[in-house]
Amino acid sequence: MNNVSGVVEPGFSAGAITVNGAYTQGMAGKIEIEIGGLTPMTEHDQLNVSGVATLLGNIDVSLINGFVPAVGDTFDVVTFTSRAGAQPIVDIVGLPASLEMLVHFLPTMVRLEFSAIAGSADCNGDAAIDLLDAAAFAECMNGPSKLVDPPPIGTDCRCADVDFDDDVDLMDAARILNVFGAE
């Protein structure tokens, strides 16, 4: 299937399209993905390619049905046997300011992961800095000292790096304690 300049929408609301063989998307082509829950094909769109996917152009993501992803939620939105070409531009509309979308171009899929904004101290992405975030911060203090970008899936501690020095350490802890009024 060749998508030179068209729009591929895997479903009306959420759904899926399977392409038997190769899928080629040109620079003017677009895939529109809707996310309304965690279940592929019934709550979020998925494009499944049984061959090589050449993904240029854009992948546009929108949230539907009032759904707001939680920190750590992942969505495999395009699957394939292998990928060729450059990475497409991936955009999202409707994402709360406390969250960001990470795009992982893996060997057999494009995976979207939702994370708290780096350095925000709002580690669970609920737009409030509270004891739940303190617990997440404590977990980050026990993890690797150096942060990598993008982080390994499911291990994003960038929200706890409140001094933006690429690690989670006692300097970050001091700043977090100030939020809670400790000295």
N, C-alpha and C positions, 0 to 999 in steps of 0.2 A: 504494500500500500504506500503510495506517495502522497504526502500532504505538502504541496509546494507553498500554498498561501491560504489554506483553509483553516477551519476550526474543527477540532475533534472533541466532542463532548460525550464521554463514556456512558452517560445515562440521563434520563429525564428525572431530575432530582438526583439521587444516588444510583449508580449502576456500573456496568462494566462493558467493555468492548474487547473482543479477542481478535487479534490479527494473526492469521495463519501465514507464517513466512516473515519476511522483512517488513519493517516500517521505517520510512524515511520522511523526516520532517524538515522542510527547508527553513531558511531564515525568516520568511514571512509567515510560516506556519505556527499554529498554536494548539495546545491541549488545554482544555478547561476542566479543572478538577474541583468537585464540590465535596466538602467534608461536613457531615452532620452527625458523626458518631464513629465508633471504633471498628465496626464490622464492615469489611470490604464488600462491595457490590450492593449492599442493602442500606448502609449508612454513609459510605464514602465511595467515590468513584475510583475506578482502576482501569488502566489500559494494559492489557496482557498481550505481549508479542512473542510468538513462538520461534522467532528468528532473531536476526540482528536488528537493533534499533539505532538509527541515526537520528539524534535529537538535537536539532538546531532550533532557532526561534525561541518561543516562550512556552512555559507551563504556568498558567494562571490559576491560582487556588483561591477559593472563596468558602467561607463558613456559612452553613445553611441551618435552618430550623432552630436557630438560637443556640446552637452548639458552641461551646468554648472548650478547646482542648486543655487538658491538665499538663503540668510540667512532667515531662518524660513520655507523653503519648507519642507513638510513632505510627506512620501511615505509609505503606508501600503503595505508591500511586501509579507507578509504571514498572512492569516486570518484562524481562527479555532474556534471551540466552546469552547475548553479549551486546556491547554498545560500541558504536563508532562515532567519530566526529567530536566536535567541541561540546562543552556543557551548555545546555540551554539556560536562558534567564528564567528564574523562578520567582514569582511575586505572589503576595497574598493580600486580600482585602478583608477588613473586618476583624483583625486580630487585636485583642486588648493591648494597651500600652505596656502592661506588665509582662508580656510574653514576647518571645522572638521565635521565628521558625528557622531551624537549621536544615540544610539540604545535604543529604549524603548520596553521592553518586557511587553506588556499590557495583560490583561486577555483574550482577544480574537484576538490579532494580534501582529505582530512584525512591529513596525513603525520606520522608519529612519527619522531623522530630521537633517537639515544642519544648522550650526551655525558658527559664526566668532570664530577664535581661541581665547581662553581665554587670557585676559591680553594684547591683541594686540592693542587695541584702534580702530581697524578696525571693527566697529560694523556691517557694512553692507556687509563685506566680499568681497569688490571690489578691494582689494590690494592697496588702497590709504587711507590715513587718511586725511579727509576733513570735510567740514561743515555738510555733511550728517551724518558723524559719531558723530560730536558734538551734533547734534539734538538727535540721538539715546542715546548718553551719558546722555543728559539732562533728557530724559524719564526714564533712569535707576536711576538717582538721586531722582526721585519722587516715585520709587518703594520700594520694601522691602529692609531693610538695610542689612540683612544677605542673602548670596547666598547659594543655596543648589545644590548638585551635585547628580544626574543630575537635571537640572532646570526643573520647570514645562514647559510643551510644549508651545512654543510661547513666553516665557518670559525670554530668556537667556540674562542676563546682565553681564556674566563673561568677555566679551570683554572689559568692562568698568572698571574692577577691575585691573588696571594697576600696583598696588603695591602688588597684590596677597595676600591680607589679608582677603579674603572671605566676603568683603562688598564693596559697592560703596559709597564713602564719599568724604569729602573735600580734603583729601590727593590725591585721584585719580584725582579730579578736577584740583588740582595744577599741576599734571604731564601732564594732557591733555592740560592745558593752555600753558605749556612750548612748546608743539608741535607747537602751533599756534603763538609762539613768544610773548605771553603775560607775564607779570611779576606780 
